[in-house]
Amino acid sequence: MKSIFLIGLFTVVQICRADAIPTELLRTIADRYLAKQPLPTLEKGFSMEEGLRAQAALVELLKPELGPVVGYKIGLITKPNQTRMGANGPVHGVLLQKMLLRDNASVSAHYGVRPGLELDMGVVVKDDQINDAKTLDEVIPHLFYLDCFIELVDTITATNQPMDAALLTALNVGARAGVIGGRIKLKPNIAKALPEMRMFLTDETGKVVADVPKLNLQPLDNLPWLIAELKKAGTPLKQGNFISVGSPAPIQPVVAGKKFTLHYEIPGARPMAATVTFAD
C-alpha cells in the first residue's frame, strides 16, 4: 500500500507507495496554496502516475475558490530542464478560471510564495476535433488563436525542497496565474514561423530586461503529446480551452512597483504584446 503522511510544518512529508492519497494531506496543500504559505519539505520519488492522481485531486480542492478548468499548461519543454528533473519529456498542469487575467492587469507582487514571471505563449482550442489529431500538422487547423501570454508562476515548496518531475506534476507544475494579451489567428504560416520569432520583455522605461532573439524551437511541438495525455486521463480538450505551451527563457524576478511588457516579433505577423503591473 502506498500512503502519504503529513508529519508537521517543518518535517518531512513521506510519500510512499499508495493506492490513494489521503484527503487531509491534499487539503493541507490546497489550504497552504490558497493562503500563499510554503509547504513543508516533501519527499520525492513516487511515480508520474501517482503525481497525476495527486494533481487531479488537488485541482478538485482548488475549484471552489478558483473556478472550473479552462485550460492547461505545459512545463519542462527544454531538454536541460527535463534532465534536471529526471523527466523523459514535458509535464502538464491544469489552469482554472480565476488564474487567467486580462491584459494590463495589476497584480500584487506578493501573489504567491515565491513569484516569478515567465515569457510564455498560449493557444486557444478551436473545436473538439483537436482530440483526434496525432501530429502538429493535424493539430494546427483546430487551434483558433495564438496569444501573447505572461505566466505568473509560483514556487510553493520549501526553499530546500528536492524536486523531480512527478512531484512538480503533483503540485500542478507551479500554476498560479497569467496575463493574456494580444492575439492573432493561428494560421499555418504563423505556426511555421514561430521558431524564428523574437520574444523579449521590457520594463516601464522601455529597457529590455530579458530577450530571446530567436526561439530556435517549435513551441507547439508538445501539443500532440498533451492531447494524447489528456485523452488517456479521460479529460479531452474542449472548444475554447487555453493552453500555455511553455517558454525556453529563464524565469524573471517579480518586482513591486514595476510594469513589464512581453513582446512577440513573428515573421509575417503583426507585433503582439501583453502587459502586467506589480503593485506593492
C-alpha positions in Angstrom: 0.0 0.0 0.0 1.2 3.5 -0.7 0.4 6.2 1.7 1.4 9.8 2.3 1.7 11.2 5.8 1.9 14.9 6.8 4.2 14.9 9.9 4.2 18.7 10.6 5.1 22.1 9.4 8.9 21.8 9.4 9.0 18.0 9.0 9.2 15.7 6.0 6.1 14.5 4.2 7.0 11.0 3.2 5.4 9.8 0.0 5.4 6.1 -0.3 3.6 3.6 -2.5 -0.2 4.1 -2.2 -3.5 3.4 -3.9 -4.9 6.7 -2.9 -3.7 10.0 -1.5 -5.2 10.9 1.9 -7.6 13.8 1.7 -6.1 15.5 4.7 -2.7 15.9 3.0 -4.3 17.3 -0.2 -6.4 19.7 1.9 -3.3 20.9 3.7 -1.5 21.5 0.3 -4.6 23.3 -1.1 -5.1 25.4 2.0 -1.4 26.5 2.0 -1.6 27.2 -1.7 -4.6 29.5 -1.3 -3.1 31.1 1.8 0.2 31.7 -0.1 2.1 29.8 2.6 5.1 27.5 1.8 4.7 23.7 2.1 6.7 21.6 4.5 9.5 19.6 2.9 8.2 16.8 0.7 9.9 13.5 0.0 10.1 12.9 -3.8 10.4 9.6 -5.5 6.9 8.5 -6.4 5.7 7.7 -9.9 4.4 10.0 -12.5 1.0 8.2 -12.4 0.8 9.0 -8.7 1.8 12.5 -9.4 -1.0 12.9 -11.9 -3.6 11.4 -9.5 -2.4 13.8 -6.8 -2.7 16.7 -9.2 -6.2 15.8 -10.2 -7.3 15.6 -6.6 -5.6 18.9 -5.7 -7.3 20.7 -8.6 -10.7 19.5 -7.3 -9.9 21.1 -4.0 -8.9 24.3 -5.6 -12.0 24.6 -7.9 -14.4 26.0 -5.3 -12.1 29.0 -4.9 -10.6 29.4 -8.4 -13.4 28.1 -10.7 -13.6 25.4 -13.3 -10.9 24.1 -15.6 -10.3 26.4 -18.5 -7.1 25.1 -19.9 -3.7 23.5 -19.3 0.0 24.4 -19.1 3.0 22.5 -20.5 6.2 22.6 -18.5 9.7 21.3 -18.9 9.8 22.0 -22.6 13.6 22.1 -22.9 16.0 19.1 -22.7 18.1 20.7 -19.9 15.1 21.2 -17.7 13.9 17.7 -18.4 17.3 16.3 -17.5 17.4 18.4 -14.3 14.1 16.9 -13.2 14.7 13.4 -14.3 12.0 13.6 -16.9 11.7 11.8 -20.2 9.6 14.6 -21.7 7.4 17.5 -20.8 4.8 17.7 -17.9 1.5 19.4 -17.7 -0.7 21.2 -15.2 -4.2 22.5 -15.0 -5.4 26.1 -15.4 -8.5 27.3 -13.6 -10.8 30.2 -14.5 -9.5 32.8 -12.0 -5.9 32.1 -12.9 -6.2 33.8 -16.3 -6.1 37.6 -16.2 -6.8 40.3 -18.8 -4.1 42.4 -20.5 -2.8 45.3 -18.4 -3.7 43.5 -15.2 -2.4 44.9 -11.9 -1.2 42.1 -9.7 0.2 42.1 -6.2 3.9 41.5 -6.2 3.2 39.0 -3.4 0.7 37.0 -5.4 2.4 33.7 -4.3 5.0 32.2 -2.1 8.0 32.8 -4.4 6.6 34.5 -7.5 8.3 34.6 -10.9 7.5 36.0 -14.4 7.8 33.7 -17.4 7.9 34.8 -21.0 5.3 32.3 -22.3 2.9 31.7 -25.2 -0.7 30.5 -25.4 -3.1 29.0 -27.9 -6.8 28.6 -27.9 -8.6 25.4 -29.0 -11.0 25.9 -31.9 -13.0 22.7 -31.7 -13.2 19.4 -30.1 -11.9 17.6 -33.2 -8.4 18.5 -32.0 -8.6 15.4 -29.8 -8.3 13.2 -33.0 -5.0 15.0 -34.0 -1.8 13.0 -33.7 0.7 15.3 -35.4 1.4 19.0 -35.2 0.1 19.5 -38.8 -3.1 17.8 -37.8 -3.4 20.0 -34.7 -3.0 23.4 -36.3 -6.4 23.5 -38.1 -8.1 23.0 -34.7 -6.4 26.0 -33.0 -8.1 29.4 -33.1 -5.7 31.9 -31.7 -2.1 32.5 -30.7 -2.0 34.6 -27.6 0.8 36.6 -26.1 1.0 35.3 -22.6 2.9 36.2 -19.4 2.8 33.4 -17.0 3.0 34.3 -13.3 4.4 31.1 -11.8 4.9 30.3 -8.1 7.1 28.0 -6.2 5.2 27.0 -3.1 7.6 24.3 -1.8 10.1 24.8 1.0 13.3 26.5 -0.1 15.4 23.4 0.3 12.9 21.1 -1.4 14.4 18.3 -3.6 12.3 18.2 -6.8 11.6 15.8 -9.6 9.1 15.7 -12.5 6.5 13.6 -10.6 6.5 16.0 -7.6 6.3 19.0 -9.9 3.3 17.4 -11.6 1.6 16.7 -8.3 1.9 20.3 -7.3 0.3 21.3 -10.6 3.5 22.5 -12.3 3.6 25.8 -10.4 0.4 27.1 -11.9 -0.7 30.3 -10.2 -1.8 32.9 -12.7 -1.1 34.5 -16.1 -1.9 37.5 -18.3 -3.4 37.1 -21.8 -2.5 40.0 -24.1 -2.7 40.4 -27.8 -3.8 37.6 -30.0 -3.8 36.7 -33.7 -5.5 33.9 -35.6 -3.1 30.9 -35.8 -2.7 30.2 -39.4 -0.2 27.5 -40.7 2.3 30.1 -41.9 2.3 31.7 -38.5 2.8 28.4 -36.8 5.7 27.6 -39.1 7.4 30.9 -38.4 7.4 30.5 -34.6 10.9 29.1 -34.3 12.2 32.2 -36.0 10.4 34.7 -33.7 11.8 37.1 -31.2 10.4 37.2 -27.7 11.5 39.9 -25.3 10.5 41.7 -22.1 10.7 45.4 -21.4 10.1 47.4 -18.2 8.1 50.7 -17.9 11.1 52.7 -19.2 11.3 50.6 -22.4 14.5 48.9 -21.2 14.9 45.3 -22.4 15.2 43.1 -19.3 15.0 39.7 -21.0 15.5 38.7 -24.6 15.2 35.6 -26.7 16.4 36.9 -30.1 15.3 33.7 -31.9 13.2 31.0 -30.3 15.1 28.1 -32.1 12.4 25.6 -31.2 8.8 24.9 -32.2 6.7 25.8 -29.1 3.7 23.9 -30.4 5.6 20.6 -30.8 4.3 19.2 -27.5 0.6 19.7 -28.3 0.1 16.2 -29.8 1.7 14.8 -26.6 -0.7 16.9 -24.4 -3.7 15.8 -26.4 -2.8 12.1 -26.0 -2.1 12.5 -22.3 -5.5 14.2 -21.7 -7.4 11.7 -23.7 -5.7 8.9 -21.7 -6.8 10.6 -18.5 -10.4 11.0 -19.7 -10.2 14.8 -19.8 -10.0 15.6 -23.5 -9.6 19.2 -24.7 -12.7 21.3 -25.2 -13.5 24.2 -27.5 -12.2 27.4 -26.0 -9.6 25.8 -23.8 -6.4 27.9 -23.3 -3.1 26.1 -23.4 0.2 27.6 -22.2 2.8 26.0 -24.3 5.8 26.9 -22.1 8.9 29.0 -22.5 12.6 28.5 -23.2 13.5 31.7 -21.3 14.7 31.9 -17.7 12.1 32.9 -15.1 12.3 36.6 -14.3 12.0 38.2 -10.8 8.8 39.9 -9.8 9.4 43.5 -8.5 6.9 45.6 -6.7 6.1 48.9 -8.5 7.4 47.7 -11.8 5.5 47.3 -15.1 6.6 44.7 -17.6 5.5 44.1 -21.2 6.2 40.9 -23.2 6.7 41.4 -26.9 6.4 39.0 -29.8 8.0 39.7 -33.2 6.9 36.9 -35.6 7.9 36.9 -39.3 4.8 37.5 -41.3 2.6 38.7 -38.4 1.9 42.0 -36.7 3.7 42.6 -33.4 2.0 41.4 -30.2 2.3 42.3 -26.6 1.0 41.6 -23.1 1.5 43.9 -20.0 1.4 43.4 -16.3 2.0 45.8 -13.4 3.1 44.6 -10.0 1.5 46.5 -7.1 3.2 46.8 -3.7 
